[in-house]
Amino acid sequence: MHDPTAILDGDHADVLPWQRLARWRDACGERAEAELTVTLAAGERQTSVHLLFSPPLAGRPEVECEPLDDSDVELTIGAAHAYGIRIDVRRSGDLSAPMLFRIGAQASVSESAAAA
């Protein structure tokens, strides 16, 4: 099985995006947690990744995200909807090498927000 955390030689052109998503509902509301791989080619400073929710969440989620390794990247939530989120990724520093890294995201919709 492919190791999504491995840093590979070359430009990562043969590495497919990888994601893992878990969803559940509890007394507090609906939750989703995800791990995603992101690749940036040599010379590429920024990209966006999308995480889709199907079926959609019960409402617009509150979202947090973070790098899951020691990559020097800035992550911002570009959009958050019941059907999915967009995470904008920007790296700093040396752009001469391609970069493969993992990020984690958590989305939650409280019971009160879902009822509104």
Backbone atoms as SQL, in Angstrom:
CREATE TABLE atoms (id INTEGER PRIMARY KEY, chain TEXT, resi INTEGER, resn TEXT, atom TEXT, x REAL, y REAL, z REAL);
INSERT INTO atoms VALUES
  (1, 'A', 1, 'MET', 'N', 0.837, -1.183, 0.000),
  (2, 'A', 1, 'MET', 'CA', 0.000, 0.000, 0.000),
  (3, 'A', 1, 'MET', 'C', 0.881, 1.245, 0.000),
  (4, 'A', 2, 'HIS', 'N', 0.470, 2.275, -0.692),
  (5, 'A', 2, 'HIS', 'CA', 1.226, 3.521, -0.802),
  (6, 'A', 2, 'HIS', 'C', 1.275, 4.258, 0.533),
  (7, 'A', 3, 'ASP', 'N', 2.428, 4.735, 0.923),
  (8, 'A', 3, 'ASP', 'CA', 2.590, 5.517, 2.149),
  (9, 'A', 3, 'ASP', 'C', 2.413, 6.989, 1.811),
  (10, 'A', 4, 'PRO', 'N', 1.307, 7.631, 2.209),
  (11, 'A', 4, 'PRO', 'CA', 1.063, 9.021, 1.826),
  (12, 'A', 4, 'PRO', 'C', 1.982, 10.007, 2.508),
  (13, 'A', 5, 'THR', 'N', 2.708, 9.585, 3.533),
  (14, 'A', 5, 'THR', 'CA', 3.585, 10.508, 4.241),
  (15, 'A', 5, 'THR', 'C', 4.998, 10.507, 3.690),
  (16, 'A', 6, 'ALA', 'N', 5.315, 9.599, 2.783),
  (17, 'A', 6, 'ALA', 'CA', 6.680, 9.488, 2.270),
  (18, 'A', 6, 'ALA', 'C', 7.013, 10.661, 1.352),
  (19, 'A', 7, 'ILE', 'N', 8.192, 11.206, 1.512),
  (20, 'A', 7, 'ILE', 'CA', 8.684, 12.228, 0.598),
  (21, 'A', 7, 'ILE', 'C', 9.391, 11.488, -0.532),
  (22, 'A', 8, 'LEU', 'N', 8.939, 11.728, -1.749),
  (23, 'A', 8, 'LEU', 'CA', 9.447, 10.994, -2.898),
  (24, 'A', 8, 'LEU', 'C', 10.388, 11.852, -3.719),
  (25, 'A', 9, 'ASP', 'N', 11.271, 11.218, -4.461),
  (26, 'A', 9, 'ASP', 'CA', 12.123, 11.943, -5.399),
  (27, 'A', 9, 'ASP', 'C', 11.288, 12.365, -6.602),
  (28, 'A', 10, 'GLY', 'N', 11.730, 13.368, -7.323),
  (29, 'A', 10, 'GLY', 'CA', 11.013, 13.825, -8.511),
  (30, 'A', 10, 'GLY', 'C', 10.028, 14.919, -8.165),
  (31, 'A', 11, 'ASP', 'N', 9.059, 15.123, -9.065),
  (32, 'A', 11, 'ASP', 'CA', 8.132, 16.238, -8.891),
  (33, 'A', 11, 'ASP', 'C', 6.794, 15.807, -8.314),
  (34, 'A', 12, 'HIS', 'N', 6.648, 14.591, -7.847),
  (35, 'A', 12, 'HIS', 'CA', 5.424, 14.051, -7.260),
  (36, 'A', 12, 'HIS', 'C', 4.285, 13.952, -8.266),
  (37, 'A', 13, 'ALA', 'N', 4.584, 14.008, -9.551),
  (38, 'A', 13, 'ALA', 'CA', 3.534, 13.970, -10.568),
  (39, 'A', 13, 'ALA', 'C', 2.763, 12.654, -10.525),
  (40, 'A', 14, 'ASP', 'N', 3.397, 11.576, -10.050),
  (41, 'A', 14, 'ASP', 'CA', 2.731, 10.284, -10.025),
  (42, 'A', 14, 'ASP', 'C', 2.014, 10.004, -8.709),
  (43, 'A', 15, 'VAL', 'N', 2.008, 10.951, -7.779),
  (44, 'A', 15, 'VAL', 'CA', 1.373, 10.757, -6.484),
  (45, 'A', 15, 'VAL', 'C', -0.052, 11.298, -6.537),
  (46, 'A', 16, 'LEU', 'N', -1.010, 10.422, -6.298),
  (47, 'A', 16, 'LEU', 'CA', -2.400, 10.851, -6.286),
  (48, 'A', 16, 'LEU', 'C', -2.736, 11.485, -4.943),
  (49, 'A', 17, 'PRO', 'N', -3.600, 12.494, -4.942),
  (50, 'A', 17, 'PRO', 'CA', -4.057, 13.045, -3.659),
  (51, 'A', 17, 'PRO', 'C', -4.694, 11.928, -2.836),
  (52, 'A', 18, 'TRP', 'N', -4.528, 11.992, -1.553),
  (53, 'A', 18, 'TRP', 'CA', -4.995, 10.958, -0.649),
  (54, 'A', 18, 'TRP', 'C', -5.750, 11.617, 0.476),
  (55, 'A', 19, 'GLN', 'N', -6.869, 11.046, 0.879),
  (56, 'A', 19, 'GLN', 'CA', -7.587, 11.583, 2.026),
  (57, 'A', 19, 'GLN', 'C', -8.290, 10.466, 2.783),
  (58, 'A', 20, 'ARG', 'N', -8.471, 10.713, 4.067),
  (59, 'A', 20, 'ARG', 'CA', -9.209, 9.816, 4.946),
  (60, 'A', 20, 'ARG', 'C', -10.206, 10.680, 5.699),
  (61, 'A', 21, 'LEU', 'N', -11.471, 10.281, 5.730),
  (62, 'A', 21, 'LEU', 'CA', -12.522, 11.068, 6.367),
  (63, 'A', 21, 'LEU', 'C', -13.319, 10.177, 7.299),
  (64, 'A', 22, 'ALA', 'N', -13.569, 10.665, 8.509),
  (65, 'A', 22, 'ALA', 'CA', -14.444, 9.986, 9.469),
  (66, 'A', 22, 'ALA', 'C', -15.531, 10.968, 9.875),
  (67, 'A', 23, 'ARG', 'N', -16.773, 10.499, 9.937),
  (68, 'A', 23, 'ARG', 'CA', -17.918, 11.334, 10.324),
  (69, 'A', 23, 'ARG', 'C', -18.723, 10.635, 11.389),
  (70, 'A', 24, 'TRP', 'N', -19.308, 11.417, 12.288),
  (71, 'A', 24, 'TRP', 'CA', -20.195, 10.852, 13.287),
  (72, 'A', 24, 'TRP', 'C', -21.103, 11.939, 13.852),
  (73, 'A', 25, 'ARG', 'N', -22.166, 11.500, 14.498),
  (74, 'A', 25, 'ARG', 'CA', -23.109, 12.391, 15.175),
  (75, 'A', 25, 'ARG', 'C', -23.156, 11.952, 16.630),
  (76, 'A', 26, 'ASP', 'N', -23.139, 12.948, 17.529),
  (77, 'A', 26, 'ASP', 'CA', -23.260, 12.652, 18.949),
  (78, 'A', 26, 'ASP', 'C', -24.178, 13.706, 19.576),
  (79, 'A', 27, 'ALA', 'N', -24.233, 13.766, 20.905),
  (80, 'A', 27, 'ALA', 'CA', -25.128, 14.692, 21.599),
  (81, 'A', 27, 'ALA', 'C', -24.781, 16.157, 21.314),
  (82, 'A', 28, 'CYS', 'N', -23.535, 16.427, 20.937),
  (83, 'A', 28, 'CYS', 'CA', -23.109, 17.812, 20.673),
  (84, 'A', 28, 'CYS', 'C', -23.416, 18.257, 19.247),
  (85, 'A', 29, 'GLY', 'N', -23.610, 17.314, 18.327),
  (86, 'A', 29, 'GLY', 'CA', -23.864, 17.674, 16.939),
  (87, 'A', 29, 'GLY', 'C', -23.193, 16.706, 15.981),
  (88, 'A', 30, 'GLU', 'N', -22.870, 17.217, 14.806),
  (89, 'A', 30, 'GLU', 'CA', -22.253, 16.397, 13.765),
  (90, 'A', 30, 'GLU', 'C', -20.786, 16.793, 13.616),
  (91, 'A', 31, 'ARG', 'N', -19.913, 15.801, 13.426),
  (92, 'A', 31, 'ARG', 'CA', -18.481, 16.044, 13.330),
  (93, 'A', 31, 'ARG', 'C', -17.885, 15.287, 12.147),
  (94, 'A', 32, 'ALA', 'N', -16.832, 15.880, 11.593),
  (95, 'A', 32, 'ALA', 'CA', -16.049, 15.221, 10.549),
  (96, 'A', 32, 'ALA', 'C', -14.582, 15.542, 10.805),
  (97, 'A', 33, 'GLU', 'N', -13.733, 14.534, 10.694),
  (98, 'A', 33, 'GLU', 'CA', -12.284, 14.711, 10.816),
  (99, 'A', 33, 'GLU', 'C', -11.638, 14.095, 9.586),
  (100, 'A', 34, 'ALA', 'N', -10.638, 14.785, 9.052),
  (101, 'A', 34, 'ALA', 'CA', -9.992, 14.309, 7.835),
  (102, 'A', 34, 'ALA', 'C', -8.490, 14.476, 7.906),
  (103, 'A', 35, 'GLU', 'N', -7.784, 13.602, 7.186),
  (104, 'A', 35, 'GLU', 'CA', -6.362, 13.741, 6.902),
  (105, 'A', 35, 'GLU', 'C', -6.236, 13.768, 5.394),
  (106, 'A', 36, 'LEU', 'N', -5.428, 14.696, 4.872),
  (107, 'A', 36, 'LEU', 'CA', -5.242, 14.833, 3.428),
  (108, 'A', 36, 'LEU', 'C', -3.773, 14.994, 3.113),
  (109, 'A', 37, 'THR', 'N', -3.351, 14.511, 1.961),
  (110, 'A', 37, 'THR', 'CA', -2.016, 14.823, 1.472),
  (111, 'A', 37, 'THR', 'C', -2.136, 15.964, 0.474),
  (112, 'A', 38, 'VAL', 'N', -1.115, 16.778, 0.445),
  (113, 'A', 38, 'VAL', 'CA', -1.055, 17.905, -0.476),
  (114, 'A', 38, 'VAL', 'C', 0.315, 17.866, -1.141),
  (115, 'A', 39, 'THR', 'N', 0.347, 18.097, -2.444),
  (116, 'A', 39, 'THR', 'CA', 1.615, 18.189, -3.151),
  (117, 'A', 39, 'THR', 'C', 1.738, 19.571, -3.777),
  (118, 'A', 40, 'LEU', 'N', 2.929, 20.104, -3.709),
  (119, 'A', 40, 'LEU', 'CA', 3.274, 21.351, -4.390),
  (120, 'A', 40, 'LEU', 'C', 4.474, 21.053, -5.281),
  (121, 'A', 41, 'ALA', 'N', 4.368, 21.384, -6.544),
  (122, 'A', 41, 'ALA', 'CA', 5.463, 21.160, -7.480),
  (123, 'A', 41, 'ALA', 'C', 6.580, 22.163, -7.223),
  (124, 'A', 42, 'ALA', 'N', 7.753, 21.881, -7.723),
  (125, 'A', 42, 'ALA', 'CA', 8.868, 22.833, -7.632),
  (126, 'A', 42, 'ALA', 'C', 8.407, 24.157, -8.234),
  (127, 'A', 43, 'GLY', 'N', 8.655, 25.246, -7.524),
  (128, 'A', 43, 'GLY', 'CA', 8.265, 26.571, -7.980),
  (129, 'A', 43, 'GLY', 'C', 6.851, 26.964, -7.609),
  (130, 'A', 44, 'GLU', 'N', 6.040, 26.030, -7.154),
  (131, 'A', 44, 'GLU', 'CA', 4.645, 26.325, -6.788),
  (132, 'A', 44, 'GLU', 'C', 4.572, 26.778, -5.326),
  (133, 'A', 45, 'ARG', 'N', 4.017, 27.949, -5.094),
  (134, 'A', 45, 'ARG', 'CA', 3.933, 28.513, -3.755),
  (135, 'A', 45, 'ARG', 'C', 2.609, 28.206, -3.060),
  (136, 'A', 46, 'GLN', 'N', 1.513, 28.126, -3.814),
  (137, 'A', 46, 'GLN', 'CA', 0.215, 27.938, -3.171),
  (138, 'A', 46, 'GLN', 'C', -0.708, 27.065, -3.996),
  (139, 'A', 47, 'THR', 'N', -1.677, 26.490, -3.298),
  (140, 'A', 47, 'THR', 'CA', -2.706, 25.677, -3.931),
  (141, 'A', 47, 'THR', 'C', -3.909, 25.652, -3.006),
  (142, 'A', 48, 'SER', 'N', -4.973, 25.083, -3.470),
  (143, 'A', 48, 'SER', 'CA', -6.167, 24.878, -2.648),
  (144, 'A', 48, 'SER', 'C', -6.555, 23.417, -2.730),
  (145, 'A', 49, 'VAL', 'N', -7.041, 22.883, -1.616),
  (146, 'A', 49, 'VAL', 'CA', -7.550, 21.517, -1.585),
  (147, 'A', 49, 'VAL', 'C', -9.000, 21.567, -1.125),
  (148, 'A', 50, 'HIS', 'N', -9.774, 20.616, -1.608),
  (149, 'A', 50, 'HIS', 'CA', -11.199, 20.579, -1.304),
  (150, 'A', 50, 'HIS', 'C', -11.546, 19.276, -0.604),
  (151, 'A', 51, 'LEU', 'N', -12.399, 19.384, 0.390),
  (152, 'A', 51, 'LEU', 'CA', -12.910, 18.226, 1.104),
  (153, 'A', 51, 'LEU', 'C', -14.423, 18.276, 0.994),
  (154, 'A', 52, 'LEU', 'N', -14.999, 17.259, 0.365),
  (155, 'A', 52, 'LEU', 'CA', -16.444, 17.225, 0.135),
  (156, 'A', 52, 'LEU', 'C', -17.133, 16.383, 1.195),
  (157, 'A', 53, 'PHE', 'N', -18.349, 16.785, 1.568),
  (158, 'A', 53, 'PHE', 'CA', -19.176, 16.043, 2.503),
  (159, 'A', 53, 'PHE', 'C', -20.403, 15.538, 1.746),
  (160, 'A', 54, 'SER', 'N', -20.520, 14.220, 1.621),
  (161, 'A', 54, 'SER', 'CA', -21.659, 13.646, 0.922),
  (162, 'A', 54, 'SER', 'C', -22.174, 12.466, 1.738),
  (163, 'A', 55, 'PRO', 'N', -23.361, 12.588, 2.270),
  (164, 'A', 55, 'PRO', 'CA', -24.300, 13.701, 2.120),
  (165, 'A', 55, 'PRO', 'C', -23.789, 14.927, 2.880),
  (166, 'A', 56, 'PRO', 'N', -24.352, 16.084, 2.569),
  (167, 'A', 56, 'PRO', 'CA', -23.917, 17.312, 3.250),
  (168, 'A', 56, 'PRO', 'C', -24.113, 17.227, 4.763),
  (169, 'A', 57, 'LEU', 'N', -23.319, 18.008, 5.478),
  (170, 'A', 57, 'LEU', 'CA', -23.497, 18.132, 6.925),
  (171, 'A', 57, 'LEU', 'C', -24.837, 18.810, 7.210),
  (172, 'A', 58, 'ALA', 'N', -25.247, 18.834, 8.463),
  (173, 'A', 58, 'ALA', 'CA', -26.541, 19.388, 8.859),
  (174, 'A', 58, 'ALA', 'C', -26.604, 20.911, 8.747),
  (175, 'A', 59, 'GLY', 'N', -25.480, 21.578, 8.574),
  (176, 'A', 59, 'GLY', 'CA', -25.416, 23.032, 8.459),
  (177, 'A', 59, 'GLY', 'C', -24.002, 23.464, 8.131),
  (178, 'A', 60, 'ARG', 'N', -23.776, 24.781, 8.128),
  (179, 'A', 60, 'ARG', 'CA', -22.440, 25.314, 7.854),
  (180, 'A', 60, 'ARG', 'C', -21.516, 24.981, 9.030),
  (181, 'A', 61, 'PRO', 'N', -20.385, 24.330, 8.766),
  (182, 'A', 61, 'PRO', 'CA', -19.517, 23.887, 9.857),
  (183, 'A', 61, 'PRO', 'C', -18.540, 24.958, 10.329),
  (184, 'A', 62, 'GLU', 'N', -18.129, 24.791, 11.569),
  (185, 'A', 62, 'GLU', 'CA', -16.953, 25.494, 12.089),
  (186, 'A', 62, 'GLU', 'C', -15.780, 24.574, 11.761),
  (187, 'A', 63, 'VAL', 'N', -14.678, 25.153, 11.239),
  (188, 'A', 63, 'VAL', 'CA', -13.584, 24.340, 10.727),
  (189, 'A', 63, 'VAL', 'C', -12.253, 24.780, 11.332),
  (190, 'A', 64, 'GLU', 'N', -11.424, 23.821, 11.651),
  (191, 'A', 64, 'GLU', 'CA', -10.039, 24.047, 12.065),
  (192, 'A', 64, 'GLU', 'C', -9.162, 23.129, 11.229),
  (193, 'A', 65, 'CYS', 'N', -7.950, 23.590, 10.929),
  (194, 'A', 65, 'CYS', 'CA', -7.012, 22.733, 10.204),
  (195, 'A', 65, 'CYS', 'C', -5.595, 23.026, 10.673),
  (196, 'A', 66, 'GLU', 'N', -4.703, 22.041, 10.455),
  (197, 'A', 66, 'GLU', 'CA', -3.319, 22.173, 10.886),
  (198, 'A', 66, 'GLU', 'C', -2.440, 21.214, 10.100),
  (199, 'A', 67, 'PRO', 'N', -1.155, 21.567, 9.928),
  (200, 'A', 67, 'PRO', 'CA', -0.211, 20.611, 9.333),
  (201, 'A', 67, 'PRO', 'C', -0.015, 19.433, 10.286),
  (202, 'A', 68, 'LEU', 'N', 0.116, 18.235, 9.757),
  (203, 'A', 68, 'LEU', 'CA', 0.339, 17.052, 10.588),
  (204, 'A', 68, 'LEU', 'C', 1.791, 16.614, 10.577),
  (205, 'A', 69, 'ASP', 'N', 2.648, 17.415, 9.978),
  (206, 'A', 69, 'ASP', 'CA', 4.078, 17.146, 9.991),
  (207, 'A', 69, 'ASP', 'C', 4.785, 18.478, 10.224),
  (208, 'A', 70, 'ASP', 'N', 6.082, 18.525, 10.024),
  (209, 'A', 70, 'ASP', 'CA', 6.835, 19.748, 10.321),
  (210, 'A', 70, 'ASP', 'C', 6.986, 20.664, 9.102),
  (211, 'A', 71, 'SER', 'N', 6.066, 20.567, 8.149),
  (212, 'A', 71, 'SER', 'CA', 6.120, 21.391, 6.942),
  (213, 'A', 71, 'SER', 'C', 5.897, 22.865, 7.273),
  (214, 'A', 72, 'ASP', 'N', 6.606, 23.727, 6.551),
  (215, 'A', 72, 'ASP', 'CA', 6.491, 25.171, 6.739),
  (216, 'A', 72, 'ASP', 'C', 5.416, 25.702, 5.796),
  (217, 'A', 73, 'VAL', 'N', 4.139, 25.500, 6.183),
  (218, 'A', 73, 'VAL', 'CA', 3.017, 25.938, 5.360),
  (219, 'A', 73, 'VAL', 'C', 2.028, 26.725, 6.211),
  (220, 'A', 74, 'GLU', 'N', 1.304, 27.610, 5.548),
  (221, 'A', 74, 'GLU', 'CA', 0.228, 28.366, 6.183),
  (222, 'A', 74, 'GLU', 'C', -1.081, 27.846, 5.617),
  (223, 'A', 75, 'LEU', 'N', -2.021, 27.511, 6.484),
  (224, 'A', 75, 'LEU', 'CA', -3.312, 26.979, 6.079),
  (225, 'A', 75, 'LEU', 'C', -4.413, 27.950, 6.486),
  (226, 'A', 76, 'THR', 'N', -5.312, 28.255, 5.567),
  (227, 'A', 76, 'THR', 'CA', -6.476, 29.081, 5.885),
  (228, 'A', 76, 'THR', 'C', -7.711, 28.418, 5.283),
  (229, 'A', 77, 'ILE', 'N', -8.841, 28.649, 5.917),
  (230, 'A', 77, 'ILE', 'CA', -10.103, 28.126, 5.403),
  (231, 'A', 77, 'ILE', 'C', -10.640, 29.137, 4.405),
  (232, 'A', 78, 'GLY', 'N', -10.648, 28.767, 3.137),
  (233, 'A', 78, 'GLY', 'CA', -11.118, 29.662, 2.084),
  (234, 'A', 78, 'GLY', 'C', -12.629, 29.669, 1.956),
  (235, 'A', 79, 'ALA', 'N', -13.263, 28.540, 2.277),
  (236, 'A', 79, 'ALA', 'CA', -14.722, 28.437, 2.204),
  (237, 'A', 79, 'ALA', 'C', -15.166, 27.285, 3.092),
  (238, 'A', 80, 'ALA', 'N', -16.323, 27.436, 3.715),
  (239, 'A', 80, 'ALA', 'CA', -16.899, 26.379, 4.544),
  (240, 'A', 80, 'ALA', 'C', -18.401, 26.327, 4.283),
  (241, 'A', 81, 'HIS', 'N', -18.852, 25.216, 3.730),
  (242, 'A', 81, 'HIS', 'CA', -20.265, 25.008, 3.414),
  (243, 'A', 81, 'HIS', 'C', -20.679, 23.637, 3.929),
  (244, 'A', 82, 'ALA', 'N', -21.963, 23.398, 4.016),
  (245, 'A', 82, 'ALA', 'CA', -22.457, 22.092, 4.456),
  (246, 'A', 82, 'ALA', 'C', -21.979, 20.983, 3.524),
  (247, 'A', 83, 'TYR', 'N', -21.768, 21.281, 2.251),
  (248, 'A', 83, 'TYR', 'CA', -21.357, 20.266, 1.271),
  (249, 'A', 83, 'TYR', 'C', -19.846, 20.121, 1.132),
  (250, 'A', 84, 'GLY', 'N', -19.046, 20.999, 1.764),
  (251, 'A', 84, 'GLY', 'CA', -17.601, 20.848, 1.675),
  (252, 'A', 84, 'GLY', 'C', -16.845, 22.085, 2.107),
  (253, 'A', 85, 'ILE', 'N', -15.527, 21.931, 2.208),
  (254, 'A', 85, 'ILE', 'CA', -14.656, 23.042, 2.598),
  (255, 'A', 85, 'ILE', 'C', -13.510, 23.171, 1.599),
  (256, 'A', 86, 'ARG', 'N', -12.955, 24.373, 1.537),
  (257, 'A', 86, 'ARG', 'CA', -11.749, 24.627, 0.751),
  (258, 'A', 86, 'ARG', 'C', -10.678, 25.097, 1.715),
  (259, 'A', 87, 'ILE', 'N', -9.522, 24.461, 1.648),
  (260, 'A', 87, 'ILE', 'CA', -8.371, 24.844, 2.465),
  (261, 'A', 87, 'ILE', 'C', -7.329, 25.431, 1.524),
  (262, 'A', 88, 'ASP', 'N', -6.947, 26.675, 1.769),
  (263, 'A', 88, 'ASP', 'CA', -5.917, 27.337, 0.974),
  (264, 'A', 88, 'ASP', 'C', -4.570, 27.110, 1.649),
  (265, 'A', 89, 'VAL', 'N', -3.608, 26.667, 0.865),
  (266, 'A', 89, 'VAL', 'CA', -2.289, 26.273, 1.352),
  (267, 'A', 89, 'VAL', 'C', -1.244, 27.175, 0.722),
  (268, 'A', 90, 'ARG', 'N', -0.357, 27.705, 1.551),
  (269, 'A', 90, 'ARG', 'CA', 0.720, 28.572, 1.056),
  (270, 'A', 90, 'ARG', 'C', 2.005, 28.194, 1.787),
  (271, 'A', 91, 'ARG', 'N', 3.047, 27.969, 1.001),
  (272, 'A', 91, 'ARG', 'CA', 4.345, 27.672, 1.624),
  (273, 'A', 91, 'ARG', 'C', 5.292, 28.843, 1.457),
  (274, 'A', 92, 'SER', 'N', 6.244, 28.913, 2.354),
  (275, 'A', 92, 'SER', 'CA', 7.273, 29.947, 2.270),
  (276, 'A', 92, 'SER', 'C', 8.621, 29.252, 2.161),
  (277, 'A', 93, 'GLY', 'N', 9.652, 30.050, 2.000),
  (278, 'A', 93, 'GLY', 'CA', 10.984, 29.474, 1.927),
  (279, 'A', 93, 'GLY', 'C', 11.350, 29.018, 0.528),
  (280, 'A', 94, 'ASP', 'N', 12.222, 28.030, 0.474),
  (281, 'A', 94, 'ASP', 'CA', 12.777, 27.509, -0.781),
  (282, 'A', 94, 'ASP', 'C', 11.693, 26.838, -1.617),
  (283, 'A', 95, 'LEU', 'N', 11.507, 27.316, -2.829),
  (284, 'A', 95, 'LEU', 'CA', 10.510, 26.748, -3.740),
  (285, 'A', 95, 'LEU', 'C', 11.125, 25.820, -4.781),
  (286, 'A', 96, 'SER', 'N', 12.432, 25.598, -4.707),
  (287, 'A', 96, 'SER', 'CA', 13.110, 24.836, -5.767),
  (288, 'A', 96, 'SER', 'C', 12.779, 23.347, -5.748),
  (289, 'A', 97, 'ALA', 'N', 12.339, 22.832, -4.617),
  (290, 'A', 97, 'ALA', 'CA', 12.041, 21.400, -4.517),
  (291, 'A', 97, 'ALA', 'C', 10.535, 21.180, -4.409),
  (292, 'A', 98, 'PRO', 'N', 10.044, 20.066, -4.938),
  (293, 'A', 98, 'PRO', 'CA', 8.636, 19.729, -4.730),
  (294, 'A', 98, 'PRO', 'C', 8.401, 19.396, -3.260),
  (295, 'A', 99, 'MET', 'N', 7.150, 19.443, -2.850),
  (296, 'A', 99, 'MET', 'CA', 6.834, 19.225, -1.441),
  (297, 'A', 99, 'MET', 'C', 5.586, 18.356, -1.337),
  (298, 'A', 100, 'LEU', 'N', 5.628, 17.352, -0.489),
  (299, 'A', 100, 'LEU', 'CA', 4.499, 16.490, -0.193),
  (300, 'A', 100, 'LEU', 'C', 4.316, 16.515, 1.313),
  (301, 'A', 101, 'PHE', 'N', 3.123, 16.838, 1.782),
  (302, 'A', 101, 'PHE', 'CA', 2.893, 16.916, 3.223),
  (303, 'A', 101, 'PHE', 'C', 1.456, 16.557, 3.553),
  (304, 'A', 102, 'ARG', 'N', 1.177, 16.383, 4.857),
  (305, 'A', 102, 'ARG', 'CA', -0.153, 16.010, 5.331),
  (306, 'A', 102, 'ARG', 'C', -0.767, 17.151, 6.134),
  (307, 'A', 103, 'ILE', 'N', -2.082, 17.296, 6.009),
  (308, 'A', 103, 'ILE', 'CA', -2.812, 18.248, 6.846),
  (309, 'A', 103, 'ILE', 'C', -4.001, 17.538, 7.472),
  (310, 'A', 104, 'GLY', 'N', -4.438, 18.062, 8.600),
  (311, 'A', 104, 'GLY', 'CA', -5.624, 17.549, 9.272),
  (312, 'A', 104, 'GLY', 'C', -6.679, 18.641, 9.331),
  (313, 'A', 105, 'ALA', 'N', -7.934, 18.248, 9.237),
  (314, 'A', 105, 'ALA', 'CA', -9.036, 19.202, 9.303),
  (315, 'A', 105, 'ALA', 'C', -10.158, 18.613, 10.153),
  (316, 'A', 106, 'GLN', 'N', -10.802, 19.479, 10.925),
  (317, 'A', 106, 'GLN', 'CA', -11.944, 19.085, 11.739),
  (318, 'A', 106, 'GLN', 'C', -13.086, 20.051, 11.436),
  (319, 'A', 107, 'ALA', 'N', -14.254, 19.517, 11.144),
  (320, 'A', 107, 'ALA', 'CA', -15.440, 20.315, 10.879),
  (321, 'A', 107, 'ALA', 'C', -16.529, 19.870, 11.850),
  (322, 'A', 108, 'SER', 'N', -17.246, 20.830, 12.413),
  (323, 'A', 108, 'SER', 'CA', -18.302, 20.474, 13.341),
  (324, 'A', 108, 'SER', 'C', -19.504, 21.399, 13.165),
  (325, 'A', 109, 'VAL', 'N', -20.675, 20.817, 13.356),
  (326, 'A', 109, 'VAL', 'CA', -21.932, 21.552, 13.325),
  (327, 'A', 109, 'VAL', 'C', -22.649, 21.213, 14.621),
  (328, 'A', 110, 'SER', 'N', -22.861, 22.207, 15.469),
  (329, 'A', 110, 'SER', 'CA', -23.544, 21.953, 16.740),
  (330, 'A', 110, 'SER', 'C', -25.021, 21.679, 16.492),
  (331, 'A', 111, 'GLU', 'N', -25.658, 21.000, 17.427),
  (332, 'A', 111, 'GLU', 'CA', -27.097, 20.715, 17.300),
  (333, 'A', 111, 'GLU', 'C', -27.902, 21.998, 17.165),
  (334, 'A', 112, 'SER', 'N', -27.523, 23.049, 17.901),
  (335, 'A', 112, 'SER', 'CA', -28.262, 24.316, 17.832),
  (336, 'A', 112, 'SER', 'C', -28.088, 24.987, 16.463),
  (337, 'A', 113, 'ALA', 'N', -26.887, 24.888, 15.872),
  (338, 'A', 113, 'ALA', 'CA', -26.652, 25.473, 14.554),
  (339, 'A', 113, 'ALA', 'C', -27.386, 24.689, 13.471),
  (340, 'A', 114, 'ALA', 'N', -27.476, 23.372, 13.641),
  (341, 'A', 114, 'ALA', 'CA', -28.168, 22.547, 12.666),
  (342, 'A', 114, 'ALA', 'C', -29.661, 22.833, 12.666),
  (343, 'A', 115, 'ALA', 'N', -30.215, 23.174, 13.838),
  (344, 'A', 115, 'ALA', 'CA', -31.643, 23.444, 13.953),
  (345, 'A', 115, 'ALA', 'C', -32.025, 24.812, 13.417),
  (346, 'A', 116, 'ALA', 'N', -31.031, 25.724, 13.303),
  (347, 'A', 116, 'ALA', 'CA', -31.320, 27.096, 12.873),
  (348, 'A', 116, 'ALA', 'C', -31.594, 27.196, 11.392);
